Amino acid sequence: MLLCAILLIATYYDLRSREVPAWLTLTTLLGSGAYAIYHSFWMPALLTVALCLISEMTIPLQRRSFAAVISAFAAIFQPASTIICLVLLTIWLLWDLGHMGGADMKLMIAATLAFGSPAVLIPITIVGGFQGVVALLHKQTSVPYVLSIFLGTLVYTLIPLIL
């Protein structure tokens, strides 16, 4: 529930100014990483740190190749987290290719780490699809996707409580 509260605050910033403060996204990412380590998902947390450092590399092909190699090593060293590592790499690549903003990337990775499962991305993607269709109907070129991240995470959190 703490993650949902933080995502609500991030949504407020995203809707208001279309920019989420770096301190909010980074502390969420760090907190989720610590939580993942506490629950024995240490390799996805370390992969997240590595991807943040790799982001500073200037040559795109080298950056993406290095990220793929590091992700493969992460999956090899902790086989139980292979799917999570693949999902984290995919989210990072979407950001690196310019298909998503930095705050969106950090918050989606934080949600994946906090729940220890990429299943949290399913409701986020469904809500994001609806948001995209509405934006298309209104002829908008971009959407504040943190809203979808918040609502999808909230749905993922509440469904087990309801059932």
C-alpha positions in Angstrom: 0.0 0.0 0.0 3.0 2.3 0.6 3.9 2.0 -3.1 0.3 2.9 -4.1 0.5 6.0 -1.9 3.8 7.0 -3.5 2.4 6.4 -7.0 -0.6 8.6 -6.1 1.8 11.4 -5.3 3.7 10.8 -8.5 0.5 10.8 -10.4 -0.4 14.2 -9.0 2.9 15.6 -10.2 2.6 14.0 -13.6 -0.9 15.3 -14.1 -0.1 18.8 -12.9 3.2 19.4 -14.7 3.9 16.3 -16.7 7.1 15.9 -14.8 7.7 13.7 -11.7 10.5 14.8 -9.4 13.7 12.8 -9.5 13.8 12.5 -5.7 10.4 10.7 -5.7 11.2 8.2 -8.4 14.7 7.5 -7.2 13.6 6.9 -3.5 10.8 4.7 -4.7 13.3 2.7 -6.8 15.7 2.4 -4.0 13.0 1.4 -1.5 11.7 -1.2 -3.9 15.2 -2.5 -4.5 15.8 -2.9 -0.7 12.5 -4.6 -0.4 13.4 -7.0 -3.2 16.8 -7.8 -1.6 15.0 -8.4 1.7 12.8 -11.0 -0.1 15.8 -12.7 -1.7 15.4 -11.1 -5.1 18.9 -9.6 -4.9 19.9 -10.2 -8.5 17.0 -8.1 -10.0 17.8 -5.3 -7.5 21.5 -5.4 -8.5 20.5 -5.5 -12.2 18.5 -2.3 -11.6 21.6 -0.6 -10.2 23.6 -1.9 -13.1 21.1 -0.6 -15.7 21.1 2.8 -14.0 24.9 2.9 -14.3 24.8 1.6 -17.9 22.4 4.4 -18.8 25.3 6.8 -18.6 27.2 5.2 -21.4 27.3 7.4 -24.5 27.3 4.9 -27.4 23.8 3.4 -27.8 24.9 0.0 -29.3 27.5 -0.5 -26.6 25.0 0.5 -23.9 22.3 -1.9 -25.1 24.7 -4.7 -25.7 26.2 -4.3 -22.2 22.7 -4.2 -20.7 21.8 -7.4 -22.4 24.9 -9.2 -21.2 24.5 -8.0 -17.6 20.9 -9.1 -17.7 21.9 -12.6 -18.9 24.4 -12.9 -16.1 21.8 -11.8 -13.6 19.4 -14.5 -14.9 22.2 -17.1 -14.7 23.3 -16.2 -11.2 19.7 -16.3 -9.9 17.6 -18.6 -12.1 14.4 -18.0 -10.1 14.5 -14.4 -11.2 15.1 -14.9 -14.9 11.7 -13.6 -16.0 11.9 -10.6 -13.7 15.4 -9.8 -15.1 14.0 -10.1 -18.7 11.1 -7.8 -17.8 13.5 -5.2 -16.2 15.7 -5.3 -19.3 12.6 -4.8 -21.6 11.4 -1.9 -19.6 14.8 -0.3 -19.6 15.2 -0.9 -23.4 11.8 0.8 -24.0 13.1 3.8 -22.1 16.5 3.7 -23.9 14.8 3.6 -27.3 12.7 6.7 -26.3 9.3 4.9 -26.1 8.7 5.8 -22.4 9.8 8.5 -20.0 12.4 8.1 -17.3 9.9 8.4 -14.4 7.6 5.8 -16.1 10.5 3.4 -16.4 11.7 3.9 -12.8 8.2 3.5 -11.4 7.4 0.4 -13.4 10.7 -1.2 -12.4 9.9 -0.2 -8.8 6.5 -1.9 -8.9 8.0 -5.0 -10.4 10.7 -5.2 -7.7 8.2 -4.4 -4.9 5.9 -7.2 -5.8 8.6 -9.6 -6.9 6.5 -10.5 -10.0 6.1 -9.1 -13.5 2.4 -9.9 -13.2 1.9 -6.4 -11.8 2.6 -5.1 -15.3 -0.6 -6.8 -16.7 -3.1 -4.5 -15.1 -0.8 -1.5 -15.7 -0.7 -2.4 -19.4 -4.5 -2.9 -19.6 -5.1 0.5 -17.9 -2.5 2.0 -20.1 -4.2 0.6 -23.2 -7.5 2.2 -22.2 -5.7 5.4 -21.5 -4.1 5.3 -24.9 -7.4 4.7 -26.7 -9.0 7.6 -24.9 -6.0 9.8 -25.8 -6.2 8.7 -29.4 -9.9 9.6 -29.5 -9.1 13.0 -28.1 -6.2 13.3 -30.6 -3.6 13.7 -27.9 0.0 12.8 -28.8 1.2 11.8 -25.3 -0.4 10.7 -22.1 0.6 11.0 -18.4 1.4 7.3 -18.0 2.0 7.5 -14.3 -1.7 7.5 -13.9 -1.9 4.0 -15.6 1.0 2.8 -13.4 -0.9 4.0 -10.3 -4.3 2.6 -11.3 -2.8 -0.7 -12.5 -0.8 -1.2 -9.3 -3.8 -0.3 -7.2 -5.9 -2.9 -9.1 -3.1 -5.5 -8.6 -3.0 -4.7 -4.9 -6.7 -4.8 -4.3 -7.7 -7.9 -6.2 -6.3 -10.3 -3.7 -8.0 -8.4 -0.9 -11.3 -8.5 -2.6 -11.1 -12.2 -3.6 
